[in-house]
Amino acid sequence: MNYLEKGIDTTRSWFREAGLLGDVVEFLIAIVIAFIVVVIILKVEKRIFSRHVKAGNRIQVRFWEKVFRIAIVVIAIFWVITSSELTGSFGKIAFQGTAIIGAIIGFAAQPVISDLICGFMLSASRPFDIGDRLELDGGISGIVKDITVRHVVIRGIDKTDVIIPNSRLNGMSITNMTRHKAIRSMRFTFPVAYGSDVERAMSVIRKAVGDSPYTVPGYEGPDGTRDYGPVYFMAYEASSLSMVTTAYFHPGTRGEIVRSDVNVRVHHALRDAGIEIPYSYMNVVIRGPGEKTEE
């Protein structure tokens, strides 16, 4: 028996002889040791996982990193409870009714287990990655910021974070606006007043769309060259002529920004060109008592 083993045996004997005080001290020492070990392991784990992060697998690495951290913490807590005399008796009492406790825990943990399993499925199938822009059911849209064992964090245009459980997200229709798309497109409809010069309105709208810093030449012509989308005179509406065009932009650009910038530019361009943008209005005629309608 070496000196280390003798020292451990001597310390344990002192703890037993000291009674409750020794049990408390032993419990506190176990907590300190577990805390130090967990901190060291998590720092090493962070370096290891960061080396394996690549484009396309960030969500998978992040999910398994969170699973590993939770497992380390659970193991540390279990070791502290089982290694201390102070908590050993409590553990024996608690685990005497394992069937009842297991049933209670299993019933209460159903949502957690469901989220965990769906998290594994999302990590394996990888329908999106960290940084991808998604559009989900219910009008939810934003950029994926993080994934945990229970939920996915999506940051919206107003910088608010939407927390979606993995089980719910796994059952949603997901439109990934970033992946596998070199160029995105957005359809615009602009009304102009009857009597307007249609050809000039089409030219003004096309130039305004092309002047936006967010649009790119994405329309492929018959000769294979790319240009900004043409403008079409599509319909006679009740009070306007309907002009329709398509704007193209890079996947990394938010659609709200493109739509707002193009709308502002077309509005100013039509106004400066003297082309009227029609709007609905109502004439209200107020008559006094006894007044008749003029024929």
C-alpha positions in Angstrom: 0.0 0.0 0.0 1.5 3.3 -1.1 1.4 6.6 0.7 -1.6 7.9 -1.3 -3.8 5.0 -0.3 -2.7 5.3 3.3 -3.6 9.0 3.2 -7.0 8.3 1.7 -7.8 5.6 4.3 -6.7 7.9 7.1 -8.9 10.7 5.8 -11.9 8.5 5.5 -11.4 7.2 9.1 -11.3 10.7 10.3 -14.5 11.5 8.5 -16.3 8.5 10.1 -15.0 9.3 13.6 -16.1 13.0 13.2 -19.7 11.9 12.7 -22.1 14.4 11.1 -19.4 17.1 10.8 -17.1 14.7 8.9 -19.9 13.8 6.6 -20.6 17.4 5.8 -16.9 18.1 5.1 -16.7 15.0 2.9 -19.7 16.1 1.0 -18.3 19.6 0.4 -15.0 18.3 -0.7 -16.7 16.0 -3.2 -18.6 19.0 -4.6 -15.4 20.9 -5.0 -13.6 18.0 -6.7 -16.6 17.4 -9.0 -16.8 21.1 -9.9 -13.0 21.3 -10.8 -13.2 18.1 -12.9 -16.3 19.3 -14.7 -14.8 22.7 -15.5 -11.6 21.1 -16.9 -13.5 18.6 -19.0 -15.8 21.2 -20.4 -12.8 23.4 -21.4 -11.2 20.5 -23.2 -14.5 19.5 -24.7 -15.0 23.0 -26.1 -11.6 22.9 -27.9 -12.3 19.5 -29.3 -15.7 20.3 -30.7 -14.6 23.6 -32.1 -12.0 21.8 -34.2 -14.8 19.7 -35.9 -17.1 22.6 -36.7 -17.5 23.0 -40.5 -20.0 24.6 -42.8 -22.9 22.2 -43.0 -22.4 20.4 -39.7 -22.6 23.2 -37.2 -26.0 22.2 -35.9 -24.9 18.6 -35.5 -21.7 19.5 -33.5 -23.7 22.0 -31.4 -26.3 19.5 -30.5 -23.9 16.8 -29.5 -21.8 19.3 -27.6 -24.9 20.2 -25.5 -25.7 16.5 -24.9 -22.1 15.8 -23.8 -22.2 18.7 -21.3 -25.4 17.6 -19.8 -24.1 14.0 -19.5 -20.9 15.2 -17.7 -22.9 17.3 -15.2 -25.3 14.4 -14.5 -22.4 12.0 -14.0 -20.7 14.5 -11.6 -23.9 15.0 -9.6 -24.4 11.2 -9.4 -20.8 10.7 -8.2 -21.2 13.4 -5.5 -24.4 11.8 -4.2 -23.0 8.2 -4.2 -19.6 9.0 -2.8 -20.7 10.9 0.3 -22.0 9.3 3.5 -24.2 12.3 4.0 -26.2 11.7 0.9 -25.8 7.9 0.7 -28.6 7.2 3.2 -30.8 9.6 1.4 -30.1 7.8 -1.9 -31.0 4.5 -0.4 -34.3 5.7 0.9 -35.1 7.5 -2.3 -34.3 4.4 -4.5 -36.3 2.0 -2.3 -39.4 2.9 -4.3 -37.8 2.8 -7.7 -40.9 1.6 -9.5 -43.1 4.5 -8.2 -40.3 7.1 -8.7 -39.5 5.7 -12.1 -43.2 6.0 -13.2 -43.5 9.5 -11.9 -40.2 10.6 -13.5 -41.2 8.9 -16.8 -44.5 10.6 -16.9 -43.1 14.0 -16.1 -40.2 13.6 -18.5 -42.2 12.7 -21.6 -41.9 16.2 -23.2 -38.2 16.2 -22.4 -37.7 12.8 -23.9 -39.7 13.8 -27.0 -37.6 16.9 -27.5 -34.4 15.0 -27.0 -35.4 12.3 -29.6 -36.5 14.9 -32.1 -33.2 16.8 -31.4 -31.3 13.6 -32.4 -33.5 13.4 -35.6 -32.8 17.0 -36.5 -29.1 16.6 -35.9 -29.0 13.5 -38.1 -31.1 14.8 -41.0 -29.7 18.4 -40.8 -32.6 20.2 -42.6 -30.9 23.4 -41.6 -27.7 24.7 -40.0 -26.6 27.4 -37.7 -26.9 30.7 -39.6 -29.5 29.5 -42.1 -32.6 31.6 -42.7 -35.9 29.6 -42.2 -39.5 30.2 -42.9 -41.8 28.1 -40.7 -45.5 27.5 -40.3 -47.5 30.2 -38.6 -45.5 33.0 -40.2 -42.3 32.4 -38.1 -39.1 33.4 -39.9 -35.6 34.2 -38.9 -32.0 33.0 -38.6 -31.1 29.9 -36.6 -28.9 31.0 -33.7 -28.6 27.8 -31.6 -29.8 24.3 -30.8 -30.1 22.6 -27.5 -31.3 19.2 -26.4 -34.8 20.7 -26.0 -35.2 23.6 -28.4 -34.0 25.6 -31.3 -33.4 29.4 -31.1 -34.5 31.4 -34.1 -33.8 35.2 -34.2 -36.4 37.3 -36.0 -36.0 40.5 -37.9 -36.8 42.5 -34.8 -33.9 40.8 -33.0 -36.3 38.8 -30.7 -35.4 35.2 -30.1 -38.2 32.6 -30.8 -37.7 29.4 -28.8 -39.2 26.4 -30.6 -39.2 22.9 -29.0 -37.5 20.3 -31.0 -40.6 18.1 -31.1 -42.7 20.9 -32.5 -40.1 22.0 -35.0 -39.7 18.4 -36.2 -43.3 18.4 -37.2 -43.3 21.7 -39.0 -42.9 22.5 -42.7 -39.5 24.1 -43.0 -38.5 26.3 -45.9 -34.7 26.8 -45.8 -34.1 30.1 -47.7 -30.3 29.7 -47.6 -29.4 26.1 -48.4 -28.9 24.9 -52.0 -30.0 28.2 -53.5 -27.6 30.4 -55.3 -30.1 33.2 -55.9 -33.5 33.9 -54.3 -36.3 35.8 -56.0 -39.3 37.9 -54.9 -42.3 39.0 -56.9 -43.5 42.6 -56.9 -46.8 44.2 -58.1 -46.9 47.9 -58.7 -50.2 49.7 -59.7 -50.2 52.8 -61.9 -53.1 55.0 -62.9 -55.1 54.7 -66.0 -53.8 57.0 -68.7 -50.2 56.5 -67.6 -47.5 55.9 -70.2 -47.2 52.1 -69.8 -43.8 51.7 -71.5 -42.3 54.5 -69.5 -43.7 53.1 -66.2 -42.2 49.7 -67.0 -38.8 51.3 -67.7 -38.9 53.4 -64.5 -39.8 50.4 -62.4 -37.1 48.2 -63.9 -34.4 50.8 -63.4 -35.5 51.4 -59.8 -35.3 47.7 -59.0 -31.8 47.5 -60.6 -30.6 50.5 -58.6 -31.2 48.7 -55.3 -27.9 47.6 -53.7 -29.6 44.3 -52.6 -30.8 43.1 -56.0 -28.6 41.1 -58.5 -29.0 40.2 -62.2 -30.7 36.9 -61.8 -33.0 36.7 -64.8 -31.5 34.5 -67.6 -32.4 35.7 -71.1 -32.8 33.6 -74.2 -29.2 34.1 -75.1 -28.0 32.9 -71.7 -27.0 36.4 -70.4 -28.3 37.5 -66.9 -30.0 40.7 -66.3 -32.6 42.3 -63.9 -36.1 40.9 -64.3 -38.3 42.4 -67.0 -41.5 44.3 -66.0 -44.8 43.0 -67.4 -48.1 44.7 -67.8 -50.3 42.0 -66.3 -53.8 43.2 -65.8 -56.5 45.9 -65.9 -57.6 46.3 -62.3 -60.6 48.2 -61.0 -58.7 51.5 -60.7 -55.2 50.8 -61.9 -52.9 49.1 -64.4 -51.0 46.2 -62.8 -47.2 46.1 -63.4 -45.4 42.9 -62.2 -41.7 42.2 -61.9 -39.3 39.8 -60.1 -36.3 41.0 -58.1 -33.4 38.6 -57.5 -31.0 38.7 -54.5 -28.5 36.7 -52.6 -29.6 34.1 -50.1 -27.8 35.8 -47.2 -30.0 39.0 -47.6 -33.2 39.2 -45.6 -36.3 39.3 -47.8 -37.8 42.1 -45.7 -34.9 44.4 -46.4 -35.1 43.7 -50.2 -38.8 44.3 -50.3 -38.7 47.5 -48.3 -35.8 49.0 -50.3 -37.3 48.1 -53.7 -40.7 49.5 -52.7 -39.2 52.8 -51.5 -37.1 53.2 -54.7 -40.0 52.4 -57.0 -42.3 54.8 -55.1 -39.8 57.6 -55.4 -39.0 56.8 -59.1 -42.7 56.8 -60.1 -43.3 60.1 -58.2 -40.3 61.8 -59.8 -41.4 60.6 -63.3 -44.9 62.1 -62.8 -46.5 58.7 -62.9 -49.5 58.5 -60.6 -49.9 55.7 -58.1 -53.7 55.3 -57.8 -55.5 54.7 -54.5 -59.1 54.1 -53.5 -61.0 57.1 -52.1 -64.6 57.9 -51.2 -66.7 61.0 -51.6 -68.9 61.7 -48.6 -71.8 64.1 -49.2 -73.6 65.6 -46.2 -77.1 67.0 -46.7 -79.1 69.0 -44.3 -82.7 68.4 -43.5 -85.0 68.9 -46.5 -82.3 69.0 -49.1 -82.9 67.0 -52.2 -80.5 65.2 -54.4 -79.7 67.2 -57.5 -80.6 65.4 -60.7 
